[in-house]
């Protein structure tokens, strides 16, 4: 069960010794396909961890497991001191504290920007409409979307849609944010505006677990970078170390391919 | 003698200029409008010519299109033993409206049960599947008979003493819910799984996600097939006449067998058309408005 640790914001601030997210020996497979094997990862409060690796290396699945969108087969995930992988855990309670942003935005196309942002606070937290709209308006202003509040998602650029998706997740006041390749679907000229938003979040002390293909960004913003291959964490190090002096051959090969492709 | 007129008005050739694009009369300006109007008139004139020139034309005109009989059947005359078709159509409308609401609810329930994944609901899922298979397979007319004559025969205190119109609504609801539940199911499947993930990841419960995120999109996607089923439902209210309920079709037949003139059937047909055509145009407008609003990002 999720106890007081996740349900009241005051108690939820993790003690220094306690990681915000801890994955212990996590296994996940889809049928015969082992997607994650024996993942161990610990994210401290206010830390930003970037997950890098080829498509299919398990980055997205790892994030979806933390959010309980996927059930893990073995191991444990501890969020803010609470084991969230037990059978009796209320996934909805967990998700209210963990924001996730997807590669393809996944905004609700039949709702205006404002309604996209206020829906979850109003329906999941029973926040009064006026209060939810005020909070949403504040966030939209902060991320340069004030004039888009009455638009429908179809009318926004990819970068704007992704920023709305980030605002939508932030409106739940999550303690942890999971970002799943949030710039991969964007036109190159729109990537920067989204990355700037994430940088701002990092500076504000948001705990984040980020799957990304943007190596320059990972180098800038990450406290630590994890390289994944075939569902395993091959190497985990501060970005300065991992990008300039990778220890593992597989990391070196991956980074060389990235450099050869002109992506770094 | 008639062949020139017919060939000039062949729809394939005559309608092409107007047939481009999604709208009936799209683009092309005045010239296109003039051509399409002209070709429509030519086709109509040809059809009328065939009708008037047919050997039995005058008999058919007298039996089915007699203005006097049309009017008499429309207003009715209880003293002469026939009902007003114009008044009887109200029963069709009432049955349609009642059945429509019930169908929308029952069909949604069936669709949701069939889409459920929980193990506990397995027996209900089987039941829903059997239900849909059964009522899609049995002709509506038989369902109308079974309910309309079967239930009164049970002589239960409340259930067996309803009017034929009520049994008709029950039969229509049972039969149409099976079809409409499949339409709902298609709609639910048309909403991408990522929308479910997005809603659930925000901490919304399954039912909240369904209500605010999945269903609105699903229903938007199925409005055309749904309205199509309802147009069909409007007409099928006529089947309840077999029980003896005085709806438009039954009233028209009574007129026919009393006066030996079937212009009353034409009246009933016209009345059904007056009901269904606005529904079709209304559907078009809804779809159009929704598309425009989303593209234009209008302010609410």
Interface residues (C-beta under 8 A of the other chain):
Chain A: X64 X67 X69 X91 X92 X93 X95 X96 X99 X100 X102 X104 X106 X107 X108 X109 X110 X112 X119 X120 X123 X124 X125 X150 X151 X152 X154 X155 X168 X169 X172
Chain B: X194 X195 X197 X198 X199 X200 X201 X202 X203 X204 X205 X208 X212 X213 X216 X217 X220 X293 X294 X295 X296 X297 X299 X300
